[in-house]
Amino acid sequence: MGILSLARKYDKPRLDKACKRAISFDLYSYQGIRNILEKKLEDHQLDSFESLPSHSNIRGTAYYAQEIRHDQ
């Protein structure tokens, strides 16, 4: 089965969106595009992640940029 055979089950606009999403992930397989369609991920925004809230237990980049001193 090929990618174009997915047009039998899914309409053309959905298939087009799924292919564009797959390309953005360098994903060119039938299985990958089919998974996007089955899970209805073709319309999900890639940049819609929220940042983490500020919390005293969350270490930021500054923490990991510090040199670790072993002579203490």
N, C-alpha and C positions, 0 to 999 in steps of 0.2 A: 504494500500500500504506500502511496505517496502523499505528499503534503496536499496536493490539489484534490485528492479524493476526500479530504476533510470538508470540501465545499458541498458535498452531498448531505452532510449532517448539519453543518453550521452555515449561516448566511455569509455572503461575501464581505460585508463591512466588519463583522466579527473576525473572520479569518484574516483580513487585511491588518486589523489592529493587533491580532495575536502574532502575526509575522513580524510586524514592526517592533513589538515588545521583545520577541525572541532575538531579533537582530541586535537590539540594544544590549543584550547579554551575550552576544556572540554565540547564540544557540541556533543551530541550523538543522536540527533533526525533526523528523516526523513526530517522534515521541514527545519531544519538548514542546512543540507547538500544540499537539493534542492535549497535553497536560494543562497548558495555559487556557485552552478553550474549555476543557472539562471543569476546571476550577474557577472559571469566569474571572480570570486575572487580567484580561486584555485591557480593561478600562482603569485598572488601579494605577495611581500615580506613583512614580518611582521616588519622588522627593517629598512624600507626604509623612515622613517620620518626624515625630516630635522629639525635641531634645529632652534629656533627662532633667528632672527637677534638681535643684540645689539641695544637697544633703551632706551632713558632716561625714558620713561613711563612704562617700563617693570620692575617689581620688581622681584628680584631673591630670592634665599633661604636665603641669608644673611639678607634681610629685615625682613622676617618672623621669623627669629631666634632671633631677638632682643626682649628684654623684653619691654613691654609697661609700661611707667611710667605715673601714673594717678595724681601725685602730682604737675604737672607743671601748 
